[in-house]
Amino acid sequence: MASRCFSIHVRNWRREEAGLLNGAVLIRNVHSKPTELRTSQCLSTSSLHKGSPSLKLSVAVENRKMAPISIKRILISESVDPCCKKILQENGIQVTEKQNMSKDDLIAEIKDYDGLVVRSATKVTADVINATGNLQIIGRAGTGVDNVDVDTATKKGIIVMNTPSGNTISAAELTCTLLMSLSRHVPQAAMSMKAGNWDRKKFMGAEMYGKILGIVGLGRIGKEVATRMQSFGMKTIGYDPITPPEVTATWGVDQMSLEQLWPQCDYITVHTPLMPSTAGLLNDTSFAKCKKGVKVVNCARGGIIDEDALLRALESGQCGGAGLDVFVEEPPKNRALVNHPNVISCPHLGASTKEAQARCGQDIALQIVDMVMGKGLVGAVNAQVLASTFSPGSHQWIKLGEAVGVVLKSCTTSKQPFSQVQITTQGDCLKGSSGYMTSAVMVGLLTDVSKSCPNLVNSLTLAKESGIKVTRNHSEGLTQGACEVEISVNGSSYRATGSVQGGAPVLLELNHSVFRQPVSLTGNLLFLKATASPQLLPSVTGLLATAGVEMESFSAPATRSGDQWYCVGLSSLLGDLGALKPLVKEAAQLSV
């Protein structure tokens, strides 16, 4: 699912490299799990000198089909609805529940699990993630994932998943409750009554009818808040950098810039994730642009509203009241904001309803089970590219991308690292596939470059860390799809083109050598660069016979002029490429 499971065994040499004149071999061994490609050894024998004995190898070759992610054991580190555990266990997954663990306890415990399910209290930091051994998924039973170090998880190829709609209704209803409570001072009036008072004048409120509500963040929750508050006769305006204005207009929300929004609002509610671009979104500057007495609500994440700026606005009267369910520090140690008479505060109750808890627990369990069963991927916040890989038609294309990357890297004998990769998908059948095809190609290209284990989740992140510039585009119009990959190494370019024919990946072109018959990218393959000669085929056949290796196929280039690439299918890999030196200029062999 996330990546095809296969092993690559590569040996190559280039005649011009002095260190490889005596058949020295560059070996790359890659053994993979169902969701990753793992480089287990990289051995260079370029130091062999003239007269050195040939290097003999015993190579085990694996060739498996792509499999779904294997999740056998899951740790639930917080109180999650019992249905979560029940669903997972009914689908053959072993579940352990351990709550209130310290960071050190979690680090010690997590090593034995394939999956982790959390709510908002567990801090899945870089230290925790780096301590994992087999972890493949972090499931957040809720919406926000700011308690998970998503970047570190991505680098390790771990999927981070949330339940996008599990607590939508509950969070929206609490937002509306706080908006109405701010309008009529309900909590303050109730406390006054409990204290034995009867003060009608002190709690004079205002109607919501005809007022303007500004909604910052127009996702699922923002939409639900808008439709509910419109029933009170409020005019709803909003801002969202992702949701198109024509879409929000169908909900009755007029979009505009924040600069236009601030001065118009009687009430403001925020529904964005917490990230650098949203931290302190409501601050001294933005409060100064608002109507005097504006009321604000935050049921999203603490820190979106600058708490110090909010307190100053409350004390000056610029802000007439605040409804807060979340805080920068939870529970808040600085009580000045909580104790302010015009603040209505809750201890992070946005998802604290029986329905939301059951829904989030059920959703995260079903999403994990569907992923394991290969049915689909929902809620992946760092691996959206994987959603398309569940289509049966995509599997062979992913295999192609990985294999083309491996072939191109293997047949690029420069010792310099490649700096640029251009990936072009072609044909109507690959429209919209450039995301996962790019990731798949990078998996193949990075198998012996990155220290980490490349897979579809992390390959682009690893490429960026390695300083590799990756670009992609798509060309339509072709009836049959193809994937072309070009890499730049020290000013030189290398290119390979492949396709899927008969339900299997094939290589069409390698470094400008177009094969007469497509090369099937399966089994043991020997790539040779040589000048066309009548003696080439019989000489190679004789060499293989001497080595006890059968030739299963032979693919020649369509053009016979100049140096061209040939591909030979082998019954097994050669233990030594040295005997090929008099026949060819470059050689590389691999198993896929």
Secondary structure, DSSP 8 states (H G I E B T S, - for coil): --S--B-EEEEEEETT-GGGTT---EEEEEEEETTEEEEEEEEE-TT--TT-----------B---------EEEE-S---HHHHHHHHHTT-EEEE--S--HHHHHHHHTT-SEEEE-SSS-B-HHHHHT-SS--EEEESSS--TTB-HHHHHHTT-EEEE-TTTTHHHHHHHHHHHHHHHHHTHHHHHHHHHTT---TTTT-----TT-EEEEE--SHHHHHHHHHHHTTT-EEEEE-SSS-HHHHHTTTEEE--HHHHGGG-SEEEE----STTTTTSB-HHHHHHS-TTEEEEE-S-TTSB-HHHHHHHHHHTSEEEEEES--SSSS-S--TTTTSTTEEE-SS-TT-SHHHHHHHHHHHHHHHHHHHTTS----BSS-GGGGGGGSHHHHHHHHHHHHHHHHHHHT---SS---EEEEEEESGGGTT-HHHHHHHHHHHHTTTT-SS---TTTHHHHHHHTT-EEEEEEE---SS-EEEEEEEETTEEEEEEEEEETTEEEEEEETTEEEEEEEE-SSEEEEEEEE--TTHHHHHHHHHHHHT--EEEEE-BS--SSEEEEEEEESS--S--GGGTTT-SEEEEEE-
